[in-house]
Amino acid sequence: MQLLSFARIIKNASNISFLFLDEATSALTAEHESEMYQILNELGISYHTVGHGGLQLQSFHNKQLELKGGISGQWELTDL
């Protein structure tokens, strides 16, 4: 299903400038995940990603927003 959704993004890329991706690569291999982000970059599509990908996910982004949880609403923005 994730690859089908990504195919729709590629097909409609001329109409897309920004994506919000929620666990979009959780069922993909590392190779497919890498290819997906490379294609998004080549198409000039900006994206924000929600996920638990750790170091693999970080390699495709330039900033990380970590929500600390709890009722205090603490967060941390880090350059990668």
PDB file of N, CA, C and O in Angstrom:
ATOM      1  N   MET A   1       0.817  -1.190   0.000  1.00  0.00           N
ATOM      2  CA  MET A   1       0.000   0.000   0.000  1.00  0.00           C
ATOM      3  C   MET A   1       0.867   1.263   0.000  1.00  0.00           C
ATOM      4  O   MET A   1       0.525   2.253  -0.646  1.00  0.00           O
ATOM      5  N   GLN A   2       1.990   1.225   0.726  1.00  0.00           N
ATOM      6  CA  GLN A   2       2.857   2.394   0.771  1.00  0.00           C
ATOM      7  C   GLN A   2       3.468   2.687  -0.590  1.00  0.00           C
ATOM      8  O   GLN A   2       3.587   3.850  -0.973  1.00  0.00           O
ATOM      9  N   LEU A   3       3.856   1.654  -1.326  1.00  0.00           N
ATOM     10  CA  LEU A   3       4.420   1.875  -2.659  1.00  0.00           C
ATOM     11  C   LEU A   3       3.362   2.400  -3.621  1.00  0.00           C
ATOM     12  O   LEU A   3       3.673   3.214  -4.491  1.00  0.00           O
ATOM     13  N   LEU A   4       2.124   1.950  -3.482  1.00  0.00           N
ATOM     14  CA  LEU A   4       1.040   2.457  -4.317  1.00  0.00           C
ATOM     15  C   LEU A   4       0.801   3.945  -4.035  1.00  0.00           C
ATOM     16  O   LEU A   4       0.614   4.731  -4.964  1.00  0.00           O
ATOM     17  N   SER A   5       0.808   4.319  -2.782  1.00  0.00           N
ATOM     18  CA  SER A   5       0.647   5.733  -2.422  1.00  0.00           C
ATOM     19  C   SER A   5       1.797   6.561  -2.968  1.00  0.00           C
ATOM     20  O   SER A   5       1.594   7.678  -3.442  1.00  0.00           O
ATOM     21  N   PHE A   6       2.986   6.022  -2.902  1.00  0.00           N
ATOM     22  CA  PHE A   6       4.142   6.742  -3.422  1.00  0.00           C
ATOM     23  C   PHE A   6       4.059   6.888  -4.942  1.00  0.00           C
ATOM     24  O   PHE A   6       4.459   7.915  -5.490  1.00  0.00           O
ATOM     25  N   ALA A   7       3.542   5.865  -5.619  1.00  0.00           N
ATOM     26  CA  ALA A   7       3.350   5.958  -7.073  1.00  0.00           C
ATOM     27  C   ALA A   7       2.384   7.090  -7.413  1.00  0.00           C
ATOM     28  O   ALA A   7       2.573   7.792  -8.406  1.00  0.00           O
ATOM     29  N   ARG A   8       1.355   7.268  -6.592  1.00  0.00           N
ATOM     30  CA  ARG A   8       0.419   8.378  -6.807  1.00  0.00           C
ATOM     31  C   ARG A   8       1.116   9.722  -6.630  1.00  0.00           C
ATOM     32  O   ARG A   8       0.833  10.670  -7.362  1.00  0.00           O
ATOM     33  N   ILE A   9       2.016   9.805  -5.673  1.00  0.00           N
ATOM     34  CA  ILE A   9       2.776  11.043  -5.464  1.00  0.00           C
ATOM     35  C   ILE A   9       3.605  11.358  -6.703  1.00  0.00           C
ATOM     36  O   ILE A   9       3.612  12.495  -7.175  1.00  0.00           O
ATOM     37  N   ILE A  10       4.298  10.358  -7.229  1.00  0.00           N
ATOM     38  CA  ILE A  10       5.127  10.571  -8.424  1.00  0.00           C
ATOM     39  C   ILE A  10       4.251  11.010  -9.598  1.00  0.00           C
ATOM     40  O   ILE A  10       4.603  11.938 -10.327  1.00  0.00           O
ATOM     41  N   LYS A  11       3.113  10.341  -9.778  1.00  0.00           N
ATOM     42  CA  LYS A  11       2.212  10.664 -10.890  1.00  0.00           C
ATOM     43  C   LYS A  11       1.720  12.105 -10.809  1.00  0.00           C
ATOM     44  O   LYS A  11       1.557  12.765 -11.836  1.00  0.00           O
ATOM     45  N   ASN A  12       1.483  12.594  -9.598  1.00  0.00           N
ATOM     46  CA  ASN A  12       0.934  13.938  -9.401  1.00  0.00           C
ATOM     47  C   ASN A  12       1.977  14.940  -8.931  1.00  0.00           C
ATOM     48  O   ASN A  12       1.623  15.994  -8.403  1.00  0.00           O
ATOM     49  N   ALA A  13       3.243  14.634  -9.113  1.00  0.00           N
ATOM     50  CA  ALA A  13       4.330  15.456  -8.564  1.00  0.00           C
ATOM     51  C   ALA A  13       4.261  16.911  -9.002  1.00  0.00           C
ATOM     52  O   ALA A  13       4.646  17.798  -8.241  1.00  0.00           O
ATOM     53  N   SER A  14       3.784  17.174 -10.203  1.00  0.00           N
ATOM     54  CA  SER A  14       3.738  18.560 -10.678  1.00  0.00           C
ATOM     55  C   SER A  14       2.752  19.408  -9.878  1.00  0.00           C
ATOM     56  O   SER A  14       2.818  20.636  -9.924  1.00  0.00           O
ATOM     57  N   ASN A  15       1.844  18.770  -9.148  1.00  0.00           N
ATOM     58  CA  ASN A  15       0.856  19.478  -8.334  1.00  0.00           C
ATOM     59  C   ASN A  15       1.177  19.435  -6.844  1.00  0.00           C
ATOM     60  O   ASN A  15       0.395  19.930  -6.032  1.00  0.00           O
ATOM     61  N   ILE A  16       2.314  18.854  -6.473  1.00  0.00           N
ATOM     62  CA  ILE A  16       2.648  18.659  -5.060  1.00  0.00           C
ATOM     63  C   ILE A  16       3.926  19.417  -4.734  1.00  0.00           C
ATOM     64  O   ILE A  16       4.946  19.243  -5.400  1.00  0.00           O
ATOM     65  N   SER A  17       3.866  20.258  -3.709  1.00  0.00           N
ATOM     66  CA  SER A  17       5.079  20.951  -3.271  1.00  0.00           C
ATOM     67  C   SER A  17       5.479  20.536  -1.859  1.00  0.00           C
ATOM     68  O   SER A  17       6.619  20.757  -1.451  1.00  0.00           O
ATOM     69  N   PHE A  18       4.545  19.929  -1.100  1.00  0.00           N
ATOM     70  CA  PHE A  18       4.792  19.596   0.293  1.00  0.00           C
ATOM     71  C   PHE A  18       4.034  18.327   0.659  1.00  0.00           C
ATOM     72  O   PHE A  18       2.896  18.123   0.236  1.00  0.00           O
ATOM     73  N   LEU A  19       4.682  17.477   1.453  1.00  0.00           N
ATOM     74  CA  LEU A  19       4.044  16.258   1.954  1.00  0.00           C
ATOM     75  C   LEU A  19       4.211  16.166   3.458  1.00  0.00           C
ATOM     76  O   LEU A  19       5.232  16.584   4.004  1.00  0.00           O
ATOM     77  N   PHE A  20       3.212  15.623   4.123  1.00  0.00           N
ATOM     78  CA  PHE A  20       3.314  15.250   5.526  1.00  0.00           C
ATOM     79  C   PHE A  20       3.245  13.732   5.556  1.00  0.00           C
ATOM     80  O   PHE A  20       2.205  13.151   5.246  1.00  0.00           O
ATOM     81  N   LEU A  21       4.339  13.088   5.925  1.00  0.00           N
ATOM     82  CA  LEU A  21       4.449  11.630   5.881  1.00  0.00           C
ATOM     83  C   LEU A  21       4.374  11.056   7.292  1.00  0.00           C
ATOM     84  O   LEU A  21       5.222  11.364   8.130  1.00  0.00           O
ATOM     85  N   ASP A  22       3.372  10.230   7.563  1.00  0.00           N
ATOM     86  CA  ASP A  22       3.185   9.621   8.875  1.00  0.00           C
ATOM     87  C   ASP A  22       3.491   8.132   8.763  1.00  0.00           C
ATOM     88  O   ASP A  22       2.691   7.359   8.236  1.00  0.00           O
ATOM     89  N   GLU A  23       4.657   7.743   9.263  1.00  0.00           N
ATOM     90  CA  GLU A  23       5.104   6.338   9.199  1.00  0.00           C
ATOM     91  C   GLU A  23       5.058   5.814   7.761  1.00  0.00           C
ATOM     92  O   GLU A  23       4.712   4.657   7.526  1.00  0.00           O
ATOM     93  N   ALA A  24       5.405   6.666   6.817  1.00  0.00           N
ATOM     94  CA  ALA A  24       5.268   6.338   5.397  1.00  0.00           C
ATOM     95  C   ALA A  24       6.198   5.230   4.926  1.00  0.00           C
ATOM     96  O   ALA A  24       5.937   4.604   3.899  1.00  0.00           O
ATOM     97  N   THR A  25       7.266   4.979   5.648  1.00  0.00           N
ATOM     98  CA  THR A  25       8.230   3.977   5.191  1.00  0.00           C
ATOM     99  C   THR A  25       8.365   2.804   6.160  1.00  0.00           C
ATOM    100  O   THR A  25       9.300   2.013   6.045  1.00  0.00           O
ATOM    101  N   SER A  26       7.450   2.688   7.102  1.00  0.00           N
ATOM    102  CA  SER A  26       7.591   1.661   8.144  1.00  0.00           C
ATOM    103  C   SER A  26       7.576   0.236   7.595  1.00  0.00           C
ATOM    104  O   SER A  26       8.172  -0.655   8.201  1.00  0.00           O
ATOM    105  N   ALA A  27       6.911  -0.002   6.467  1.00  0.00           N
ATOM    106  CA  ALA A  27       6.847  -1.354   5.901  1.00  0.00           C
ATOM    107  C   ALA A  27       7.777  -1.534   4.703  1.00  0.00           C
ATOM    108  O   ALA A  27       7.719  -2.559   4.023  1.00  0.00           O
ATOM    109  N   LEU A  28       8.635  -0.546   4.440  1.00  0.00           N
ATOM    110  CA  LEU A  28       9.543  -0.625   3.296  1.00  0.00           C
ATOM    111  C   LEU A  28      10.922  -1.105   3.724  1.00  0.00           C
ATOM    112  O   LEU A  28      11.324  -0.928   4.874  1.00  0.00           O
ATOM    113  N   THR A  29      11.633  -1.707   2.798  1.00  0.00           N
ATOM    114  CA  THR A  29      13.028  -2.054   3.064  1.00  0.00           C
ATOM    115  C   THR A  29      13.845  -0.767   3.119  1.00  0.00           C
ATOM    116  O   THR A  29      13.396   0.276   2.642  1.00  0.00           O
ATOM    117  N   ALA A  30      15.025  -0.836   3.690  1.00  0.00           N
ATOM    118  CA  ALA A  30      15.904   0.337   3.757  1.00  0.00           C
ATOM    119  C   ALA A  30      16.227   0.850   2.355  1.00  0.00           C
ATOM    120  O   ALA A  30      16.338   2.058   2.143  1.00  0.00           O
ATOM    121  N   GLU A  31      16.376  -0.067   1.402  1.00  0.00           N
ATOM    122  CA  GLU A  31      16.678   0.328   0.022  1.00  0.00           C
ATOM    123  C   GLU A  31      15.523   1.110  -0.601  1.00  0.00           C
ATOM    124  O   GLU A  31      15.738   2.144  -1.233  1.00  0.00           O
ATOM    125  N   HIS A  32      14.291   0.614  -0.421  1.00  0.00           N
ATOM    126  CA  HIS A  32      13.126   1.313  -0.968  1.00  0.00           C
ATOM    127  C   HIS A  32      12.920   2.658  -0.273  1.00  0.00           C
ATOM    128  O   HIS A  32      12.548   3.641  -0.915  1.00  0.00           O
ATOM    129  N   GLU A  33      13.160   2.701   1.025  1.00  0.00           N
ATOM    130  CA  GLU A  33      13.035   3.959   1.761  1.00  0.00           C
ATOM    131  C   GLU A  33      14.016   4.990   1.206  1.00  0.00           C
ATOM    132  O   GLU A  33      13.648   6.141   0.972  1.00  0.00           O
ATOM    133  N   SER A  34      15.246   4.578   1.001  1.00  0.00           N
ATOM    134  CA  SER A  34      16.263   5.472   0.459  1.00  0.00           C
ATOM    135  C   SER A  34      15.865   5.976  -0.924  1.00  0.00           C
ATOM    136  O   SER A  34      15.988   7.166  -1.213  1.00  0.00           O
ATOM    137  N   GLU A  35      15.391   5.078  -1.772  1.00  0.00           N
ATOM    138  CA  GLU A  35      14.959   5.463  -3.121  1.00  0.00           C
ATOM    139  C   GLU A  35      13.799   6.449  -3.067  1.00  0.00           C
ATOM    140  O   GLU A  35      13.750   7.398  -3.851  1.00  0.00           O
ATOM    141  N   MET A  36      12.870   6.228  -2.148  1.00  0.00           N
ATOM    142  CA  MET A  36      11.721   7.110  -2.033  1.00  0.00           C
ATOM    143  C   MET A  36      12.145   8.534  -1.697  1.00  0.00           C
ATOM    144  O   MET A  36      11.700   9.487  -2.336  1.00  0.00           O
ATOM    145  N   TYR A  37      13.003   8.674  -0.697  1.00  0.00           N
ATOM    146  CA  TYR A  37      13.448  10.018  -0.308  1.00  0.00           C
ATOM    147  C   TYR A  37      14.304  10.658  -1.399  1.00  0.00           C
ATOM    148  O   TYR A  37      14.228  11.869  -1.603  1.00  0.00           O
ATOM    149  N   GLN A  38      15.107   9.881  -2.094  1.00  0.00           N
ATOM    150  CA  GLN A  38      15.903  10.429  -3.197  1.00  0.00           C
ATOM    151  C   GLN A  38      14.999  10.966  -4.300  1.00  0.00           C
ATOM    152  O   GLN A  38      15.261  12.036  -4.849  1.00  0.00           O
ATOM    153  N   ILE A  39      13.952  10.243  -4.623  1.00  0.00           N
ATOM    154  CA  ILE A  39      13.018  10.697  -5.660  1.00  0.00           C
ATOM    155  C   ILE A  39      12.296  11.964  -5.215  1.00  0.00           C
ATOM    156  O   ILE A  39      12.136  12.893  -6.007  1.00  0.00           O
ATOM    157  N   LEU A  40      11.858  12.012  -3.959  1.00  0.00           N
ATOM    158  CA  LEU A  40      11.202  13.230  -3.461  1.00  0.00           C
ATOM    159  C   LEU A  40      12.132  14.429  -3.589  1.00  0.00           C
ATOM    160  O   LEU A  40      11.712  15.510  -4.002  1.00  0.00           O
ATOM    161  N   ASN A  41      13.399  14.231  -3.233  1.00  0.00           N
ATOM    162  CA  ASN A  41      14.368  15.327  -3.343  1.00  0.00           C
ATOM    163  C   ASN A  41      14.577  15.738  -4.796  1.00  0.00           C
ATOM    164  O   ASN A  41      14.640  16.930  -5.097  1.00  0.00           O
ATOM    165  N   GLU A  42      14.683  14.768  -5.695  1.00  0.00           N
ATOM    166  CA  GLU A  42      14.866  15.071  -7.122  1.00  0.00           C
ATOM    167  C   GLU A  42      13.668  15.818  -7.697  1.00  0.00           C
ATOM    168  O   GLU A  42      13.825  16.661  -8.580  1.00  0.00           O
ATOM    169  N   LEU A  43      12.474  15.512  -7.201  1.00  0.00           N
ATOM    170  CA  LEU A  43      11.259  16.175  -7.675  1.00  0.00           C
ATOM    171  C   LEU A  43      11.056  17.542  -7.022  1.00  0.00           C
ATOM    172  O   LEU A  43      10.163  18.294  -7.412  1.00  0.00           O
ATOM    173  N   GLY A  44      11.888  17.862  -6.025  1.00  0.00           N
ATOM    174  CA  GLY A  44      11.772  19.149  -5.343  1.00  0.00           C
ATOM    175  C   GLY A  44      10.587  19.231  -4.400  1.00  0.00           C
ATOM    176  O   GLY A  44      10.071  20.318  -4.139  1.00  0.00           O
ATOM    177  N   ILE A  45      10.153  18.091  -3.888  1.00  0.00           N
ATOM    178  CA  ILE A  45       9.015  18.053  -2.971  1.00  0.00           C
ATOM    179  C   ILE A  45       9.535  18.111  -1.534  1.00  0.00           C
ATOM    180  O   ILE A  45      10.342  17.276  -1.127  1.00  0.00           O
ATOM    181  N   SER A  46       9.071  19.097  -0.772  1.00  0.00           N
ATOM    182  CA  SER A  46       9.435  19.211   0.641  1.00  0.00           C
ATOM    183  C   SER A  46       8.575  18.248   1.453  1.00  0.00           C
ATOM    184  O   SER A  46       7.448  17.942   1.064  1.00  0.00           O
ATOM    185  N   TYR A  47       9.099  17.773   2.570  1.00  0.00           N
ATOM    186  CA  TYR A  47       8.343  16.825   3.381  1.00  0.00           C
ATOM    187  C   TYR A  47       8.684  16.960   4.856  1.00  0.00           C
ATOM    188  O   TYR A  47       9.806  17.302   5.229  1.00  0.00           O
ATOM    189  N   HIS A  48       7.684  16.679   5.685  1.00  0.00           N
ATOM    190  CA  HIS A  48       7.844  16.496   7.124  1.00  0.00           C
ATOM    191  C   HIS A  48       7.481  15.047   7.381  1.00  0.00           C
ATOM    192  O   HIS A  48       6.517  14.534   6.813  1.00  0.00           O
ATOM    193  N   THR A  49       8.241  14.388   8.227  1.00  0.00           N
ATOM    194  CA  THR A  49       8.036  12.968   8.460  1.00  0.00           C
ATOM    195  C   THR A  49       7.821  12.692   9.939  1.00  0.00           C
ATOM    196  O   THR A  49       8.559  13.192  10.788  1.00  0.00           O
ATOM    197  N   VAL A  50       6.810  11.896  10.241  1.00  0.00           N
ATOM    198  CA  VAL A  50       6.591  11.374  11.582  1.00  0.00           C
ATOM    199  C   VAL A  50       6.987   9.912  11.522  1.00  0.00           C
ATOM    200  O   VAL A  50       6.502   9.170  10.668  1.00  0.00           O
ATOM    201  N   GLY A  51       7.868   9.491  12.425  1.00  0.00           N
ATOM    202  CA  GLY A  51       8.274   8.099  12.391  1.00  0.00           C
ATOM    203  C   GLY A  51       9.203   7.736  13.520  1.00  0.00           C
ATOM    204  O   GLY A  51       9.632   8.582  14.304  1.00  0.00           O
ATOM    205  N   HIS A  52       9.500   6.466  13.582  1.00  0.00           N
ATOM    206  CA  HIS A  52      10.384   5.914  14.600  1.00  0.00           C
ATOM    207  C   HIS A  52      11.598   5.275  13.947  1.00  0.00           C
ATOM    208  O   HIS A  52      12.120   4.278  14.446  1.00  0.00           O
ATOM    209  N   GLY A  53      12.049   5.838  12.837  1.00  0.00           N
ATOM    210  CA  GLY A  53      13.097   5.234  12.033  1.00  0.00           C
ATOM    211  C   GLY A  53      14.506   5.382  12.559  1.00  0.00           C
ATOM    212  O   GLY A  53      15.423   4.758  12.025  1.00  0.00           O
ATOM    213  N   GLY A  54      14.711   6.185  13.588  1.00  0.00           N
ATOM    214  CA  GLY A  54      16.047   6.326  14.153  1.00  0.00           C
ATOM    215  C   GLY A  54      17.048   6.879  13.170  1.00  0.00           C
ATOM    216  O   GLY A  54      16.748   7.809  12.421  1.00  0.00           O
ATOM    217  N   LEU A  55      18.245   6.306  13.170  1.00  0.00           N
ATOM    218  CA  LEU A  55      19.336   6.814  12.338  1.00  0.00           C
ATOM    219  C   LEU A  55      19.030   6.718  10.853  1.00  0.00           C
ATOM    220  O   LEU A  55      19.415   7.603  10.090  1.00  0.00           O
ATOM    221  N   GLN A  56      18.349   5.668  10.427  1.00  0.00           N
ATOM    222  CA  GLN A  56      18.004   5.530   9.010  1.00  0.00           C
ATOM    223  C   GLN A  56      17.141   6.709   8.569  1.00  0.00           C
ATOM    224  O   GLN A  56      17.401   7.304   7.524  1.00  0.00           O
ATOM    225  N   LEU A  57      16.132   7.050   9.340  1.00  0.00           N
ATOM    226  CA  LEU A  57      15.241   8.152   8.999  1.00  0.00           C
ATOM    227  C   LEU A  57      15.972   9.486   9.059  1.00  0.00           C
ATOM    228  O   LEU A  57      15.732  10.358   8.223  1.00  0.00           O
ATOM    229  N   GLN A  58      16.851   9.656  10.023  1.00  0.00           N
ATOM    230  CA  GLN A  58      17.595  10.910  10.167  1.00  0.00           C
ATOM    231  C   GLN A  58      18.450  11.226   8.949  1.00  0.00           C
ATOM    232  O   GLN A  58      18.660  12.397   8.636  1.00  0.00           O
ATOM    233  N   SER A  59      18.939  10.226   8.269  1.00  0.00           N
ATOM    234  CA  SER A  59      19.850  10.472   7.153  1.00  0.00           C
ATOM    235  C   SER A  59      19.169  11.177   5.982  1.00  0.00           C
ATOM    236  O   SER A  59      19.853  11.669   5.085  1.00  0.00           O
ATOM    237  N   PHE A  60      17.847  11.236   5.971  1.00  0.00           N
ATOM    238  CA  PHE A  60      17.117  11.880   4.881  1.00  0.00           C
ATOM    239  C   PHE A  60      16.557  13.245   5.258  1.00  0.00           C
ATOM    240  O   PHE A  60      15.822  13.849   4.477  1.00  0.00           O
ATOM    241  N   HIS A  61      16.893  13.731   6.432  1.00  0.00           N
ATOM    242  CA  HIS A  61      16.335  14.986   6.928  1.00  0.00           C
ATOM    243  C   HIS A  61      17.450  15.912   7.412  1.00  0.00           C
ATOM    244  O   HIS A  61      18.567  15.466   7.675  1.00  0.00           O
ATOM    245  N   ASN A  62      17.137  17.204   7.525  1.00  0.00           N
ATOM    246  CA  ASN A  62      18.144  18.144   8.018  1.00  0.00           C
ATOM    247  C   ASN A  62      17.810  18.695   9.397  1.00  0.00           C
ATOM    248  O   ASN A  62      18.637  19.379  10.000  1.00  0.00           O
ATOM    249  N   LYS A  63      16.623  18.413   9.904  1.00  0.00           N
ATOM    250  CA  LYS A  63      16.244  18.807  11.258  1.00  0.00           C
ATOM    251  C   LYS A  63      15.417  17.698  11.883  1.00  0.00           C
ATOM    252  O   LYS A  63      14.768  16.917  11.187  1.00  0.00           O
ATOM    253  N   GLN A  64      15.453  17.642  13.217  1.00  0.00           N
ATOM    254  CA  GLN A  64      14.645  16.669  13.949  1.00  0.00           C
ATOM    255  C   GLN A  64      13.923  17.399  15.066  1.00  0.00           C
ATOM    256  O   GLN A  64      14.547  18.096  15.866  1.00  0.00           O
ATOM    257  N   LEU A  65      12.607  17.237  15.119  1.00  0.00           N
ATOM    258  CA  LEU A  65      11.804  17.772  16.209  1.00  0.00           C
ATOM    259  C   LEU A  65      11.421  16.603  17.098  1.00  0.00           C
ATOM    260  O   LEU A  65      10.706  15.696  16.673  1.00  0.00           O
ATOM    261  N   GLU A  66      11.898  16.630  18.325  1.00  0.00           N
ATOM    262  CA  GLU A  66      11.584  15.559  19.270  1.00  0.00           C
ATOM    263  C   GLU A  66      10.614  16.099  20.305  1.00  0.00           C
ATOM    264  O   GLU A  66      10.917  17.063  21.008  1.00  0.00           O
ATOM    265  N   LEU A  67       9.442  15.471  20.395  1.00  0.00           N
ATOM    266  CA  LEU A  67       8.450  15.836  21.393  1.00  0.00           C
ATOM    267  C   LEU A  67       8.734  15.013  22.639  1.00  0.00           C
ATOM    268  O   LEU A  67       8.748  13.783  22.593  1.00  0.00           O
ATOM    269  N   LYS A  68       8.962  15.700  23.754  1.00  0.00           N
ATOM    270  CA  LYS A  68       9.414  15.026  24.974  1.00  0.00           C
ATOM    271  C   LYS A  68       8.285  14.337  25.734  1.00  0.00           C
ATOM    272  O   LYS A  68       8.548  13.470  26.567  1.00  0.00           O
ATOM    273  N   GLY A  69       7.041  14.704  25.465  1.00  0.00           N
ATOM    274  CA  GLY A  69       5.917  14.067  26.136  1.00  0.00           C
ATOM    275  C   GLY A  69       5.601  14.709  27.473  1.00  0.00           C
ATOM    276  O   GLY A  69       6.236  15.681  27.883  1.00  0.00           O
ATOM    277  N   GLY A  70       4.622  14.157  28.133  1.00  0.00           N
ATOM    278  CA  GLY A  70       4.198  14.716  29.400  1.00  0.00           C
ATOM    279  C   GLY A  70       3.343  15.959  29.205  1.00  0.00           C
ATOM    280  O   GLY A  70       3.114  16.396  28.077  1.00  0.00           O
ATOM    281  N   ILE A  71       2.878  16.519  30.304  1.00  0.00           N
ATOM    282  CA  ILE A  71       1.989  17.678  30.225  1.00  0.00           C
ATOM    283  C   ILE A  71       2.739  18.992  30.095  1.00  0.00           C
ATOM    284  O   ILE A  71       2.121  20.036  29.884  1.00  0.00           O
ATOM    285  N   SER A  72       4.062  18.960  30.218  1.00  0.00           N
ATOM    286  CA  SER A  72       4.844  20.196  30.142  1.00  0.00           C
ATOM    287  C   SER A  72       4.982  20.711  28.715  1.00  0.00           C
ATOM    288  O   SER A  72       5.302  21.882  28.512  1.00  0.00           O
ATOM    289  N   GLY A  73       4.747  19.862  27.734  1.00  0.00           N
ATOM    290  CA  GLY A  73       4.838  20.274  26.338  1.00  0.00           C
ATOM    291  C   GLY A  73       6.261  20.545  25.876  1.00  0.00           C
ATOM    292  O   GLY A  73       6.463  21.327  24.947  1.00  0.00           O
ATOM    293  N   GLN A  74       7.246  19.922  26.498  1.00  0.00           N
ATOM    294  CA  GLN A  74       8.635  20.155  26.115  1.00  0.00           C
ATOM    295  C   GLN A  74       8.945  19.511  24.771  1.00  0.00           C
ATOM    296  O   GLN A  74       8.391  18.472  24.412  1.00  0.00           O
ATOM    297  N   TRP A  75       9.845  20.157  24.040  1.00  0.00           N
ATOM    298  CA  TRP A  75      10.280  19.671  22.741  1.00  0.00           C
ATOM    299  C   TRP A  75      11.702  20.141  22.495  1.00  0.00           C
ATOM    300  O   TRP A  75      12.204  21.038  23.172  1.00  0.00           O
ATOM    301  N   GLU A  76      12.343  19.519  21.513  1.00  0.00           N
ATOM    302  CA  GLU A  76      13.717  19.892  21.157  1.00  0.00           C
ATOM    303  C   GLU A  76      13.877  19.811  19.641  1.00  0.00           C
ATOM    304  O   GLU A  76      13.547  18.794  19.029  1.00  0.00           O
ATOM    305  N   LEU A  77      14.388  20.892  19.035  1.00  0.00           N
ATOM    306  CA  LEU A  77      14.667  20.938  17.604  1.00  0.00           C
ATOM    307  C   LEU A  77      16.173  20.855  17.424  1.00  0.00           C
ATOM    308  O   LEU A  77      16.915  21.672  17.970  1.00  0.00           O
ATOM    309  N   THR A  78      16.625  19.869  16.659  1.00  0.00           N
ATOM    310  CA  THR A  78      18.047  19.606  16.479  1.00  0.00           C
ATOM    311  C   THR A  78      18.404  19.637  14.999  1.00  0.00           C
ATOM    312  O   THR A  78      17.682  19.083  14.171  1.00  0.00           O
ATOM    313  N   ASP A  79      19.526  20.291  14.665  1.00  0.00           N
ATOM    314  CA  ASP A  79      20.062  20.208  13.307  1.00  0.00           C
ATOM    315  C   ASP A  79      20.734  18.859  13.139  1.00  0.00           C
ATOM    316  O   ASP A  79      21.451  18.404  14.031  1.00  0.00           O
ATOM    317  N   LEU A  80      20.509  18.221  12.012  1.00  0.00           N
ATOM    318  CA  LEU A  80      21.113  16.907  11.766  1.00  0.00           C
ATOM    319  C   LEU A  80      22.266  17.025  10.804  1.00  0.00           C
ATOM    320  O   LEU A  80      22.901  16.023  10.474  1.00  0.00           O
TER     321      LEU A  80
END
